[in-house]
Amino acid sequence: MASHLFCGRVNLNILREAARKDLREFLDKCSGSKAIVWDEYLTGPFGLIAQYSLLKEHEVEKMFTLKGGRIPSAAVKNIVFFVRPRLELMDIIAENVASEDKLQPRDFHILFVPRRSLLCEQRLKEKGVLHSFTNIDEYILDLIPYDGDLLSMESESSFRECYLENDQTSLYHAAKGLMTLQALYGTIPQIFGKGECARHVANMMLRMKREFAGHAQILPVFDTLLLLDRNVDLLTPLATQLTYEGLIDEIYGITNGYVKLPPEKFAQKKQGEGGKDLPTEPKKLQLNSAEELYAEIRDKNFNAVGAALSKKAKIISAAFEERHNAKTVGEIKQFVSQLPHMQAARSSLANHTSIAELVKDITISEAFFESLTVEQEFMTGVDTDKVSTYIEDCIAQKDPLIKILRLVCMQSVCNNGLKQKVLDYYKKEILQTYGYEHILTLKNMEKVGLLKPQSTMRNNYPTIRKTLKLWMEDANEQNPNDISYVYSGYAPLSVRLTQVLARPGWRSIEEVLKILPGPHFEERQQVPTGLHKKRQPGENRTTLVFFLGGVTYAEIAALRFLSNMEDSGTEYIIATTKLINGTSWIKSLMDHPEENSP
């Protein structure tokens, strides 16, 4: 099931197995039949660790979603709540427990993910139900393996918490996650970082390391850890991703490795009866590198995907034609043995051809092209200091507010702030068109540095762009030779910093590092004697790049491109607090007064 976790340089299945072992141990504490009541947000991340079959082996007979009122009836001995430590969830649990049938007493248990919370236990005590729980425990699920080179904490609002609410809980979890990794994969000797949050995580991790006296007697798998703050590079998530996987995420949203797509394109191929009996349920597909074709095309620029699919179709077609050449019993037997793999490849091709058609319907539209043109003008410094007529028109047409915010924030970031009158004009237009309740959202954007008035300091963005070569004219989308292909010209700043660190080193860009927000630093961790890695000639270094505040699929694609370059000398494993795109990121910073009102 987790075959795609073995395929990278680092076997991330070790981490998954450790998480599964802890889960089994907790379930076995609650002896007898069980029903799990899920905090809905956790079902996706848990699905990547353990399927229903594992839960079933440990006497889990029913599963329910946590909601008010009574828990649906189930003939089980134990009710186990799997929840995040949130006060509002404690109120629902209290209601569940209080409305329980007294004639059929059952044992209640709580598993807090990822940490136990005294505040939550206090709330349960206030509600008079704390004594009802037999077990109150925590399940430390910090870093979840998503793919052979990708780990995520899926902490849904870590950027907001760190930069708006000054809540560093997610940074503590990141440090704990790194400790877990080092317990399984050995001490990481070199640590580099850029940004305030990176400094905090490094400090906490080093302190934990000192307090935890015993060294893991494991040969280090990672050579270097690079901690990067999202706010060091605010531009990249705002730009529209142009890789195949990035566009699927931009348009449909990828959640815990799954995407839900409109069913029409998938149905007609099977029906052959026009529009008869078309399914109305979205088509749900899993996306990871276990699927051979997806692994091949996910990180390509979308303009190169059509040719790759066409080439694959010819190979599959030729493989099926081979059956006519099978004459002897041995040849026929060999063909039949390959049939399941060939049929899976054909089904995979049909799915990705349908997805590519859906994405293409969007990317060939005039609206998409116009928006992309304006983004690229901002990134190259064209007309960033005055009101954009395109943004004006979008507001007049009442385009989605998130689209407007992404563009206005991008203009502000590329101009190191907007002139006061330009900023005031945008704010006035947004509030008059979309409603005055969004004044809180605009305040949030200012607080995190996405929207700001221009200070007397000069605009540093052109210096950063030139020094780090963030814009490459005529980026080769079909056969890329630089990371800028992921945005058709723009090289993500975060990945450029990673690339320069590997070669020639950050000393060469000292001036730019001073301009970018937050400190940059280097630390070393003592590796136990006898566990120093002896690198073979030609063997690549392994670097763990940890994005604090979120990472996009385009940045992941750019890092994979660097790993696969012949002379790169470094392979990258990516970790993050959350997989994001511009829309989900901006949404996490928005305030919805209607939701917060009592």
Disulfide bonds with the S-S distance in Angstrom:
none
